């Protein structure tokens, strides 16, 4: 007759492992958000620069 072996998970260890995985996800999520924000800022700056150049060269709008 075989005896069933039940392994009781170490809840403290499992919680620590979960927290580690969660911290990895949060770290990379924060990094991705920062990169997207930088790209959005650069895009807006370049669009603004282009519009400003077009207005100054009288390609757009009245010449003042």
The first five atom37 places (N, CA, C, CB, O) and aatype in JSON, in Angstrom:
{
  "aatype": [20, 20, 20, 20, 20, 20, 20, 20, 20, 20, 20, 20, 20, 20, 20, 20, 20, 20, 20, 20, 20, 20, 20, 20, 20, 20, 20, 20, 20, 20, 20, 20, 20, 20, 20, 20, 20, 20, 20, 20, 20, 20, 20, 20, 20, 20, 20, 20, 20, 20, 20, 20, 20, 20, 20, 20, 20, 20, 20, 20, 20, 20, 20, 20],
  "atom_mask": [
    [1, 1, 1, 1, 1],
    [1, 1, 1, 1, 1],
    [1, 1, 1, 1, 1],
    [1, 1, 1, 1, 1],
    [1, 1, 1, 1, 1],
    [1, 1, 1, 1, 1],
    [1, 1, 1, 1, 1],
    [1, 1, 1, 1, 1],
    [1, 1, 1, 1, 1],
    [1, 1, 1, 1, 1],
    [1, 1, 1, 1, 1],
    [1, 1, 1, 1, 1],
    [1, 1, 1, 1, 1],
    [1, 1, 1, 1, 1],
    [1, 1, 1, 1, 1],
    [1, 1, 1, 1, 1],
    [1, 1, 1, 1, 1],
    [1, 1, 1, 1, 1],
    [1, 1, 1, 1, 1],
    [1, 1, 1, 1, 1],
    [1, 1, 1, 1, 1],
    [1, 1, 1, 1, 1],
    [1, 1, 1, 1, 1],
    [1, 1, 1, 1, 1],
    [1, 1, 1, 1, 1],
    [1, 1, 1, 1, 1],
    [1, 1, 1, 1, 1],
    [1, 1, 1, 1, 1],
    [1, 1, 1, 1, 1],
    [1, 1, 1, 1, 1],
    [1, 1, 1, 1, 1],
    [1, 1, 1, 1, 1],
    [1, 1, 1, 1, 1],
    [1, 1, 1, 1, 1],
    [1, 1, 1, 1, 1],
    [1, 1, 1, 1, 1],
    [1, 1, 1, 1, 1],
    [1, 1, 1, 1, 1],
    [1, 1, 1, 1, 1],
    [1, 1, 1, 1, 1],
    [1, 1, 1, 1, 1],
    [1, 1, 1, 1, 1],
    [1, 1, 1, 1, 1],
    [1, 1, 1, 1, 1],
    [1, 1, 1, 1, 1],
    [1, 1, 1, 1, 1],
    [1, 1, 1, 1, 1],
    [1, 1, 1, 1, 1],
    [1, 1, 1, 1, 1],
    [1, 1, 1, 1, 1],
    [1, 1, 1, 1, 1],
    [1, 1, 1, 1, 1],
    [1, 1, 1, 1, 1],
    [1, 1, 1, 1, 1],
    [1, 1, 1, 1, 1],
    [1, 1, 1, 1, 1],
    [1, 1, 1, 1, 1],
    [1, 1, 1, 1, 1],
    [1, 1, 1, 1, 1],
    [1, 1, 1, 1, 1],
    [1, 1, 1, 1, 1],
    [1, 1, 1, 1, 1],
    [1, 1, 1, 1, 1],
    [1, 1, 1, 1, 1]
  ],
  "atom_positions": [
    [[0.83, -1.17, 0.0], [0.0, 0.0, 0.0], [0.88, 1.24, 0.0], [-0.95, 0.0, 1.2], [1.75, 1.42, 0.85]],
    [[0.61, 2.1, -1.0], [1.4, 3.32, -1.11], [0.77, 4.41, -0.25], [1.51, 3.78, -2.58], [-0.44, 4.49, -0.08]],
    [[1.65, 5.22, 0.27], [1.2, 6.32, 1.11], [1.22, 7.6, 0.27], [2.09, 6.46, 2.38], [2.22, 7.9, -0.37]],
    [[0.13, 8.36, 0.28], [0.08, 9.64, -0.42], [0.95, 10.64, 0.32], [-1.37, 10.16, -0.54], [0.87, 10.8, 1.54]],
    [[1.79, 11.32, -0.46], [2.64, 12.36, 0.12], [2.06, 13.71, -0.3], [4.15, 12.21, -0.34], [1.95, 14.02, -1.49]],
    [[1.7, 14.49, 0.66], [1.18, 15.81, 0.38], [2.24, 16.82, 0.78], [-0.16, 16.07, 1.14], [2.73, 16.84, 1.91]],
    [[2.58, 17.66, -0.18], [3.56, 18.71, 0.1], [2.79, 19.97, 0.43], [4.54, 18.93, -1.12], [2.03, 20.5, -0.38]],
    [[3.0, 20.44, 1.63], [2.36, 21.67, 2.05], [3.21, 22.84, 1.58], [2.16, 21.71, 3.61], [4.38, 22.94, 1.95]],
    [[2.64, 23.7, 0.77], [3.44, 24.83, 0.28], [3.8, 25.77, 1.41], [2.68, 25.58, -0.81], [3.01, 26.04, 2.31]],
    [[4.99, 26.26, 1.33], [5.45, 27.25, 2.29], [4.83, 28.57, 1.86], [7.02, 27.33, 2.37], [5.29, 29.19, 0.9]],
    [[3.81, 29.01, 2.56], [3.06, 30.2, 2.15], [3.92, 31.45, 2.16], [1.88, 30.39, 3.06], [3.73, 32.33, 1.32]],
    [[4.84, 31.55, 3.08], [5.73, 32.71, 3.13], [6.6, 32.76, 1.88], [6.61, 32.68, 4.41], [6.77, 33.81, 1.28]],
    [[7.14, 31.6, 1.5], [7.99, 31.53, 0.31], [7.17, 31.83, -0.95], [8.64, 30.13, 0.2], [7.64, 32.56, -1.83]],
    [[5.97, 31.29, -1.05], [5.12, 31.56, -2.2], [4.77, 33.04, -2.3], [3.84, 30.72, -2.12], [4.74, 33.6, -3.39]],
    [[4.51, 33.65, -1.17], [4.19, 35.07, -1.15], [5.38, 35.91, -1.61], [3.75, 35.5, 0.26], [5.22, 36.88, -2.35]],
    [[6.57, 35.53, -1.16], [7.78, 36.24, -1.59], [8.01, 36.08, -3.09], [9.01, 35.72, -0.81], [8.39, 37.04, -3.77]],
    [[7.77, 34.9, -3.6], [7.94, 34.67, -5.03], [6.92, 35.48, -5.83], [7.81, 33.16, -5.36], [7.24, 36.06, -6.87]],
    [[5.69, 35.51, -5.35], [4.65, 36.3, -6.0], [5.03, 37.78, -6.01], [3.3, 36.1, -5.3], [4.89, 38.44, -7.04]],
    [[5.49, 38.29, -4.89], [5.9, 39.69, -4.79], [7.05, 40.0, -5.74], [6.31, 40.03, -3.36], [7.1, 41.07, -6.34]],
    [[7.98, 39.06, -5.89], [9.11, 39.26, -6.8], [8.61, 39.36, -8.24], [10.13, 38.09, -6.67], [9.01, 40.26, -8.98]],
    [[7.75, 38.44, -8.64], [7.2, 38.46, -9.99], [6.4, 39.75, -10.2], [6.3, 37.22, -10.24], [6.52, 40.39, -11.25]],
    [[5.61, 40.13, -9.23], [4.83, 41.35, -9.31], [5.74, 42.58, -9.45], [3.93, 41.49, -8.07], [5.43, 43.49, -10.21]],
    [[6.84, 42.61, -8.72], [7.76, 43.75, -8.81], [8.43, 43.81, -10.18], [8.83, 43.65, -7.7], [8.67, 44.91, -10.69]],
    [[8.72, 42.67, -10.79], [9.27, 42.66, -12.15], [8.28, 43.26, -13.13], [9.64, 41.24, -12.57], [8.64, 44.06, -13.99]],
    [[7.03, 42.85, -13.01], [5.98, 43.37, -13.9], [5.85, 44.88, -13.73], [4.62, 42.68, -13.62], [5.82, 45.61, -14.72]],
    [[5.78, 45.35, -12.51], [5.63, 46.78, -12.24], [6.84, 47.58, -12.74], [5.44, 47.02, -10.75], [6.68, 48.66, -13.29]],
    [[8.03, 47.03, -12.55], [9.26, 47.71, -12.99], [9.23, 47.91, -14.5], [10.51, 46.91, -12.58], [9.52, 49.01, -14.99]],
    [[8.89, 46.88, -15.24], [8.88, 46.97, -16.69], [7.69, 47.78, -17.2], [8.86, 45.57, -17.31], [7.8, 48.46, -18.22]],
    [[6.58, 47.73, -16.51], [5.42, 48.55, -16.88], [5.77, 50.03, -16.72], [4.18, 48.18, -16.01], [5.46, 50.84, -17.59]],
    [[6.41, 50.37, -15.61], [6.8, 51.77, -15.38], [7.8, 52.23, -16.42], [7.4, 51.93, -13.97], [7.73, 53.36, -16.91]],
    [[8.73, 51.37, -16.77], [9.72, 51.7, -17.79], [9.05, 51.92, -19.14], [10.77, 50.59, -17.9], [9.4, 52.86, -19.86]],
    [[8.11, 51.08, -19.49], [7.4, 51.21, -20.76], [6.6, 52.52, -20.8], [6.46, 50.01, -20.99], [6.59, 53.21, -21.82]],
    [[5.93, 52.85, -19.71], [5.16, 54.09, -19.65], [6.07, 55.3, -19.82], [4.39, 54.19, -18.32], [5.72, 56.24, -20.54]],
    [[7.23, 55.28, -19.17], [8.18, 56.39, -19.29], [8.65, 56.53, -20.74], [9.39, 56.18, -18.35], [8.76, 57.65, -21.24]],
    [[8.92, 55.43, -21.4], [9.38, 55.48, -22.79], [8.29, 56.02, -23.71], [9.82, 54.1, -23.26], [8.57, 56.81, -24.61]],
    [[7.06, 55.6, -23.49], [5.94, 56.1, -24.29], [5.77, 57.6, -24.07], [4.62, 55.35, -23.94], [5.54, 58.35, -25.02]],
    [[5.89, 58.05, -22.82], [5.76, 59.48, -22.53], [6.85, 60.29, -23.23], [5.83, 59.72, -21.02], [6.58, 61.37, -23.74]],
    [[8.06, 59.78, -23.25], [9.16, 60.46, -23.94], [8.86, 60.57, -25.43], [10.5, 59.71, -23.72], [9.05, 61.63, -26.02]],
    [[8.4, 59.49, -26.03], [8.09, 59.5, -27.46], [6.94, 60.46, -27.77], [7.73, 58.1, -27.94], [6.97, 61.15, -28.79]],
    [[5.94, 60.5, -26.91], [4.82, 61.43, -27.11], [5.31, 62.87, -27.03], [3.7, 61.18, -26.07], [4.91, 63.72, -27.83]],
    [[6.17, 63.15, -26.07], [6.73, 64.49, -25.92], [7.54, 64.88, -27.16], [7.6, 64.57, -24.67], [7.38, 65.98, -27.68]],
    [[8.39, 64.0, -27.63], [9.2, 64.28, -28.81], [8.33, 64.48, -30.05], [10.2, 63.14, -29.05], [8.6, 65.35, -30.87]],
    [[7.3, 63.67, -30.19], [6.38, 63.8, -31.32], [5.71, 65.17, -31.3], [5.32, 62.69, -31.29], [5.68, 65.87, -32.32]],
    [[5.18, 65.56, -30.15], [4.52, 66.86, -30.04], [5.49, 68.0, -30.31], [3.89, 67.02, -28.67], [5.13, 68.98, -30.96]],
    [[6.71, 67.89, -29.82], [7.71, 68.93, -30.03], [8.03, 69.05, -31.52], [8.99, 68.64, -29.22], [8.1, 70.16, -32.05]],
    [[8.23, 67.92, -32.2], [8.54, 67.96, -33.63], [7.39, 68.51, -34.46], [8.9, 66.57, -34.12], [7.61, 69.27, -35.4]],
    [[6.17, 68.14, -34.12], [4.99, 68.67, -34.83], [4.92, 70.18, -34.62], [3.68, 67.98, -34.33], [4.7, 70.93, -35.57]],
    [[5.1, 70.63, -33.39], [5.09, 72.06, -33.1], [6.18, 72.81, -33.84], [5.24, 72.3, -31.62], [5.95, 73.91, -34.35]],
    [[7.35, 72.23, -33.9], [8.46, 72.85, -34.63], [8.13, 72.96, -36.12], [9.77, 72.03, -34.44], [8.39, 74.0, -36.73]],
    [[7.57, 71.92, -36.69], [7.2, 71.92, -38.11], [6.15, 72.99, -38.39], [6.68, 70.54, -38.54], [6.27, 73.75, -39.36]],
    [[5.13, 73.05, -37.55], [4.07, 74.05, -37.74], [4.65, 75.45, -37.62], [2.93, 73.84, -36.7], [4.33, 76.33, -38.42]],
    [[5.5, 75.66, -36.63], [6.13, 76.97, -36.45], [6.94, 77.37, -37.67], [7.02, 76.96, -35.21], [6.87, 78.52, -38.11]],
    [[7.71, 76.44, -38.23], [8.5, 76.72, -39.43], [7.59, 77.05, -40.61], [9.39, 75.52, -39.78], [7.89, 77.97, -41.38]],
    [[6.51, 76.33, -40.76], [5.6, 76.59, -41.87], [4.94, 77.97, -41.74], [4.52, 75.49, -41.93], [4.77, 78.67, -42.74]],
    [[4.58, 78.34, -40.53], [3.98, 79.66, -40.32], [4.98, 80.78, -40.59], [3.44, 79.77, -38.9], [4.63, 81.81, -41.16]],
    [[6.23, 80.58, -40.17], [7.26, 81.6, -40.38], [7.62, 81.77, -41.85], [8.51, 81.25, -39.58], [7.96, 82.86, -42.29]],
    [[7.54, 80.7, -42.61], [7.92, 80.78, -44.02], [6.74, 81.15, -44.91], [8.51, 79.45, -44.49], [6.87, 81.14, -46.13]],
    [[5.62, 81.46, -44.32], [4.39, 81.87, -45.03], [3.83, 80.78, -45.92], [4.65, 83.09, -45.86], [3.06, 81.07, -46.84]],
    [[4.2, 79.53, -45.68], [3.55, 78.45, -46.42], [2.16, 78.21, -45.87], [4.39, 77.16, -46.34], [1.28, 77.7, -46.57]],
    [[1.96, 78.58, -44.62], [0.66, 78.42, -44.0], [0.25, 79.76, -43.41], [0.68, 77.32, -42.91], [1.08, 80.45, -42.82]],
    [[-0.98, 80.12, -43.56], [-1.51, 81.32, -42.91], [-0.98, 82.61, -43.51], [-1.18, 81.28, -41.44], [-0.11, 82.6, -44.37]],
    [[-1.53, 83.72, -43.05], [-1.09, 85.01, -43.58], [0.3, 85.37, -43.1], [-2.06, 86.11, -43.19], [0.71, 84.98, -42.01]],
    [[1.01, 86.1, -43.9], [2.35, 86.55, -43.51], [2.19, 87.85, -42.73], [3.29, 86.76, -44.76], [1.52, 88.78, -43.18]],
    [[2.78, 87.91, -41.58], [2.64, 89.09, -40.71], [3.85, 89.96, -40.82], [2.43, 88.69, -39.26], [3.92, 91.0, -40.16]]
  ]
}
